[in-house]
């Protein structure tokens, strides 16, 4: 009987010690909140562009293709909506640009005694749809939409020609853009991105150097590619969690 009582007491002591030991252990931490891209954001961007242009009049006389290149910098705005790991959104931007090129040629570039054609993309903007997939705070995305820009082109030196036309001009143009990139959450509310875009603003009249017997317009091609980086700040959106995976 004594042995039975002693075994019960030892069993109770062991159970109490185990319970006390369990009480000292901290509960497991809660799972981290899920990162979200949902919300409105603003940002800045900057990069480099290179393009292809040419000047061709209504008779088919052409300067031939020549290259453009230069920088651009501006602002970004947009909104994302995330469902599970899929993200769809709208993004727009407007940049000051200086993507330019020149060509020396006597074929089409000889108004007013000059021999140089030039084309400059002076401002550039887009309004695009973005579709992407989140991988632990990295957003891999494709994008496409409308592109627009201010194109200045002509034949140096700019001015009135002896035929009553003008040897230079500028016009706002619209076209399309498409590309892709990657964006990374690196702190609460903050993300950084790098993207590539191809743009095509078409082949349209920009200047009219000659008016004998009617206007002789010159069409200017404007298309190219852009690589740029940017930083965005995302505002809190009702029902969305703060960025956690960064």
C-alpha positions in Angstrom: 0.0 0.0 0.0 2.8 2.3 0.9 4.5 1.6 -2.5 1.2 2.4 -4.3 0.9 5.7 -2.4 4.5 6.7 -3.1 4.1 5.9 -6.9 1.0 8.2 -7.0 2.9 11.0 -5.3 5.9 10.7 -7.7 3.6 10.7 -10.6 1.8 13.8 -9.5 5.2 15.5 -8.9 6.3 14.6 -12.4 3.1 15.9 -14.0 3.3 19.2 -12.1 7.0 19.7 -13.2 6.1 19.0 -16.8 3.2 21.4 -16.7 5.4 24.1 -15.1 8.0 23.5 -17.8 5.4 23.8 -20.6 4.1 27.1 -19.0 7.5 28.6 -19.2 7.7 28.1 -23.0 6.4 31.0 -25.1 3.5 30.4 -27.5 4.5 30.1 -31.2 4.6 33.4 -33.0 1.7 34.3 -35.2 2.2 33.9 -39.0 3.5 37.1 -40.6 0.9 39.3 -42.4 0.6 38.7 -46.1 2.2 41.3 -48.4 -0.2 43.2 -50.6 0.2 45.4 -53.6 -3.4 46.7 -53.4 -3.6 50.5 -53.2 -2.9 53.8 -54.9 0.7 54.9 -55.4 2.8 57.8 -56.6 6.5 57.8 -57.6 9.3 59.1 -59.6 11.2 57.5 -62.5 14.1 58.1 -64.8 16.0 56.3 -67.5 17.4 56.2 -71.0 15.8 55.8 -74.4 17.0 55.0 -77.9 14.9 55.2 -81.1 14.7 55.1 -84.9 13.4 58.0 -87.0 13.3 59.2 -90.6 11.8 62.1 -92.6 9.9 61.3 -95.8 8.0 63.8 -98.0 4.8 63.1 -100.1 6.9 62.2 -103.2 8.7 59.4 -101.3 12.0 61.3 -100.9 13.5 60.2 -97.6 16.3 60.9 -95.3 16.6 57.2 -94.5 16.6 55.9 -91.0 18.8 57.5 -88.3 19.1 56.9 -84.6 18.0 58.9 -81.5 19.1 58.5 -77.9 18.8 60.5 -74.7 17.4 60.6 -71.2 14.0 61.1 -69.6 12.8 61.8 -66.0 9.4 62.3 -64.5 6.5 61.1 -62.3 4.4 58.0 -62.0 0.9 57.3 -60.6 -1.2 54.2 -60.5 -3.4 51.7 -58.6 -3.0 48.0 -58.0 -5.4 45.3 -57.0 -4.1 42.0 -55.7 -6.0 38.7 -55.5 -4.0 35.9 -54.0 -0.7 36.3 -55.9 -2.1 37.8 -59.0 -1.9 41.6 -59.4 -3.7 43.8 -62.0 -3.5 47.5 -62.1 -3.4 50.8 -64.0 -0.2 52.9 -64.3 0.4 56.2 -65.9 3.5 58.5 -66.2 4.6 61.7 -67.7 8.3 62.4 -68.4 10.4 65.3 -69.6 12.5 63.7 -72.4 15.4 64.6 -74.6 15.7 61.7 -77.0 17.2 63.1 -80.1 19.1 62.4 -83.3 20.5 64.1 -86.4 21.4 63.2 -89.9 23.5 65.1 -92.5 22.1 64.4 -96.0 21.6 66.5 -99.1 18.6 64.4 -100.3 15.9 65.8 -98.0 17.7 67.9 -95.5 18.7 70.8 -97.7 16.1 73.5 -97.1 17.5 77.0 -96.5 21.0 75.8 -97.5 21.3 73.4 -94.6 22.1 69.7 -94.9 20.9 68.4 -91.5 17.6 66.7 -90.4 16.8 66.3 -86.7 14.1 64.6 -84.6 13.7 65.1 -80.9 11.1 63.4 -78.6 10.7 66.3 -76.1 8.0 64.9 -73.7 6.7 61.4 -73.3 3.9 59.8 -71.3 1.9 56.5 -71.1 -1.3 55.2 -69.7 -1.1 51.4 -69.3 -2.6 48.2 -67.9 -0.2 46.1 -65.7 -0.7 42.4 -65.0 1.7 40.6 -62.7 2.5 37.8 -60.3 3.8 38.3 -56.7 6.7 36.2 -55.5 7.4 37.0 -51.9 7.4 40.8 -52.4 8.7 40.7 -56.0 6.2 41.6 -58.6 6.9 40.3 -62.1 4.7 42.2 -64.6 3.8 42.8 -68.2 2.3 46.0 -69.4 0.7 47.6 -72.5 -1.3 50.6 -73.4 -1.3 54.1 -75.0 1.8 56.2 -75.5 2.0 59.8 -76.4 4.7 62.4 -76.9 5.7 65.8 -78.2 7.9 65.3 -81.3 9.9 68.2 -82.7 11.6 67.7 -86.1 12.8 69.6 -89.1 15.7 70.7 -91.2 18.3 73.1 -89.8 18.4 76.0 -89.8 14.8 76.4 -88.7 12.8 79.2 -90.3 10.6 80.3 -93.2 11.7 78.9 -96.5 11.8 80.8 -99.8 8.7 78.8 -100.9 6.6 80.0 -98.0 6.8 77.0 -95.8 8.5 76.4 -92.5 11.5 74.1 -92.2 10.8 72.9 -88.6 7.7 71.9 -86.6 6.4 70.0 -83.6 3.3 68.0 -82.9 1.8 65.8 -80.1 1.6 62.2 -81.3 -0.2 59.1 -79.9 0.6 55.5 -80.4 1.1 52.3 -78.3 3.6 51.0 -75.8 4.3 47.5 -74.4 6.9 45.9 -72.2 7.6 44.4 -68.8 9.6 44.6 -65.6 10.1 43.7 -62.0 9.2 45.7 -58.8 10.4 44.9 -55.3 8.9 45.8 -51.9 11.9 47.0 -49.8 10.2 48.7 -46.8 6.6 49.4 -45.6 4.8 51.4 -48.3 8.0 51.6 -50.5 8.9 49.7 -53.7 11.5 50.1 -56.4 11.2 48.9 -60.0 13.0 48.6 -63.3 11.1 48.2 -66.6 11.5 48.1 -70.3 9.1 49.7 -72.8 8.9 49.7 -76.6 7.0 52.6 -78.0 5.7 53.4 -81.4 4.2 56.9 -82.1 3.7 56.3 -85.8 4.8 58.1 -89.0 3.0 61.4 -89.3 3.4 65.0 -90.6 5.4 67.3 -88.4 6.5 70.1 -90.7 5.8 71.6 -94.2 8.9 73.1 -95.7 7.4 73.8 -99.2 4.1 75.1 -100.4 4.5 75.6 -104.2 1.3 74.3 -105.8 0.1 73.2 -102.4 1.6 72.0 -99.2 4.5 69.5 -99.4 4.4 67.8 -96.0 7.1 65.8 -94.4 6.2 62.8 -92.3 8.4 61.9 -89.4 8.8 58.4 -87.9 9.1 58.1 -84.1 9.6 54.7 -82.4 12.0 53.3 -79.9 12.8 51.7 -76.6 13.1 52.8 -73.0 14.7 51.3 -69.9 14.0 53.2 -66.7 14.0 52.7 -62.9 11.6 54.2 -60.4 10.6 54.4 -56.7 7.0 54.3 -55.6 5.2 55.1 -52.4 2.0 53.1 -51.8 -0.8 54.6 -49.7 -2.8 52.5 -47.2 -6.0 51.0 -48.6 -8.9 49.9 -46.5 -8.8 46.2 -45.9 -5.2 45.7 -47.1 -2.3 44.8 -44.9 0.9 46.7 -44.6 3.8 45.3 -46.6 5.5 42.5 -44.7 7.7 40.6 -47.1 10.6 42.8 -48.0 
